Amino acid sequence: MNGHAYVYIMASQRNGTIYLGSTVNLAKRAWEHRGGVVEGFTKRYGCKLLVWYEAHDGWEEARQRELRMKEWRRSWKLQEIEGLNPEWEDLYDRIAQP
């Protein structure tokens, strides 16, 4: 995975509840969401599938992209997911390190 920071979307299921976030350690953060390690939105709504992510050169760039995307309509976010991942597969195994 290139880049130093990531914007990502977790989902409860295809077309279900989605959560948009940013992080410098995508594998760790996705693992935390999947395991319900941190109390909050993703644990409450069962957003355990990593369905989309985007790499950025730095934290500030990723954070700004996250904030812009949070203003988007839901339909635009769904288009973004389906552009990368039309089947809404869980991408966690692709980014997790053994």
C-alpha positions as CSV (number, residue, x, y, z in Angstrom):
1,M,0.0,0.0,0.0
2,N,1.6,3.3,-1.1
3,G,1.2,6.4,0.9
4,H,1.4,7.4,4.5
5,A,-2.3,8.0,5.3
6,Y,-5.6,6.6,4.2
7,V,-9.2,7.6,3.8
8,Y,-11.5,4.5,4.2
9,I,-15.1,3.4,4.3
10,M,-16.4,0.6,6.6
11,A,-19.9,-0.9,5.9
12,S,-22.3,-3.1,7.8
13,Q,-23.3,-4.8,4.5
14,R,-23.8,-4.0,0.8
15,N,-25.8,-0.7,0.7
16,G,-26.0,-0.8,4.5
17,T,-24.7,1.7,7.1
18,I,-21.4,3.2,6.1
19,Y,-18.6,5.0,8.1
20,L,-16.0,7.2,6.6
21,G,-12.7,7.8,8.4
22,S,-9.0,8.5,7.9
23,T,-5.9,6.9,9.5
24,V,-2.1,6.5,9.2
25,N,-2.4,2.7,9.8
26,L,-5.2,1.3,7.8
27,A,-4.7,-2.4,8.7
28,K,-4.7,-1.6,12.4
29,R,-7.7,0.7,12.2
30,A,-9.8,-1.7,10.1
31,W,-8.9,-4.5,12.6
32,E,-10.2,-2.3,15.4
33,H,-13.5,-1.6,13.6
34,R,-13.9,-5.3,12.7
35,G,-13.3,-6.4,16.3
36,G,-15.4,-3.8,18.0
37,V,-12.4,-2.7,20.0
38,V,-13.4,0.9,20.2
39,E,-16.8,2.1,21.4
40,G,-18.6,4.2,18.9
41,F,-20.5,4.4,15.6
42,T,-18.9,1.4,13.9
43,K,-19.4,-0.9,16.8
44,R,-23.0,0.3,17.4
45,Y,-24.0,-0.2,13.7
46,G,-21.9,-3.2,12.9
47,C,-19.7,-1.6,10.3
48,K,-17.1,-4.4,10.0
49,L,-16.4,-4.6,6.3
50,L,-13.6,-2.5,4.7
51,V,-15.2,-1.7,1.4
52,W,-13.2,1.3,0.1
53,Y,-9.9,3.0,0.8
54,E,-7.6,5.6,-0.8
55,A,-3.9,6.2,-0.1
56,H,-2.5,9.8,0.4
57,D,1.0,11.1,0.8
58,G,0.3,12.6,4.2
59,W,-2.1,12.8,7.1
60,E,-3.3,16.3,6.4
61,E,-4.1,15.5,2.8
62,A,-6.1,12.4,3.9
63,R,-7.9,14.3,6.6
64,Q,-8.9,17.1,4.2
65,R,-10.2,14.4,1.7
66,E,-12.2,12.8,4.6
67,L,-13.8,16.1,5.6
68,R,-14.7,16.9,2.0
69,M,-16.2,13.4,1.5
70,K,-18.2,13.7,4.7
71,E,-20.1,16.6,3.0
72,W,-21.0,14.4,0.0
73,R,-24.4,12.9,-0.5
74,R,-24.7,9.2,0.4
75,S,-25.2,8.3,-3.3
76,W,-21.8,9.8,-4.2
77,K,-20.1,7.8,-1.5
78,L,-21.8,4.6,-2.8
79,Q,-20.6,5.4,-6.3
80,E,-17.1,5.8,-4.9
81,I,-17.3,2.4,-3.2
82,E,-18.7,0.7,-6.3
83,G,-16.1,2.2,-8.6
84,L,-13.3,0.4,-6.6
85,N,-15.3,-2.5,-5.2
86,P,-18.5,-3.2,-7.2
87,E,-19.2,-6.4,-5.2
88,W,-18.7,-4.7,-1.8
89,E,-16.1,-7.4,-0.9
90,D,-14.3,-7.0,2.4
91,L,-10.9,-5.7,1.4
92,Y,-9.3,-6.3,4.8
93,D,-7.4,-9.4,3.7
94,R,-5.8,-7.5,0.9
95,I,-4.3,-4.9,3.3
96,A,-3.7,-7.0,6.4
97,Q,-0.1,-8.0,7.0
98,P,0.6,-11.6,8.1
